[in-house]
Structure formats: C-alpha cells, structure tokens
C-alpha cells in the first residue's frame, strides 16, 4: 500500500523535527544547577528545550494525521490518542508519553536550576529514547 501524501508529509516533518532535537541531545553539555550561566552559555539548553517542544508537537501532529488518514474516527482525548498509537505500535507506553507531555508543559514554567536540571535529564534520557523509537517505527510505514 502506498503511503498517502498527507501522511508522508507529516512523517517528513516529524523526522526533521526529531533530527534537530537529536542534534541537541548529542551536543548536550550537561547542566550544573549550582552554576550561573551567561546568556551565551545558556543557548544549548534553550535550544534543547525549544527543539524538544517542536519534536513533541510534531509527534502529536503526526499521530493526528495518522488518525485522519487511516482511522474511521479521531480520538476523543489525548489518552485515547495515545492508546491508539500504542496499539498501532508507534509508542510503547501510554504513561511514558503522558510523562513526556508533562515535561513539555513544565519547560516554560520552571526557573529553579535544580528543576531545570531534572527536565534536561528527562529530555535527553526518556524523551530521546521515546522519540528515537517513534522515528524508527514511523520510518517503517509504507512508502
């Protein structure tokens, strides 16, 4: 079966957003919550956060595009969407993606260095692993 153009476009956008995020993960210098960073020194952390947000949003858009193209009806809630994506095999754990959404929600509101350090570690750890699995699985859909 040939992949629909809309789904192919969404997958390509997801792939691009994920690759940019992975570049930030690969260059992640580690965050020291006890250190005062200059604006210039903060740039890798700001880039990581911004790229995480874009990667997460691109994943959601891909999931919703998949539903629009391949399913009879859209999910009624975020959890239902994740359950469907788990059933299809795009994600492996609904609760992990709820955690990833929580990271997304907390990025803009956390200013305490210790909490920022935990968020960065979650992004480069759990977020990175989940996004890499998604990229691999999304790459397997029919071309």
Helices and strands as residue ranges (DSSP letters): H 5-26, H 39-70, H 78-88, H 94-107, H 113-122, I 123-127, H 128-138
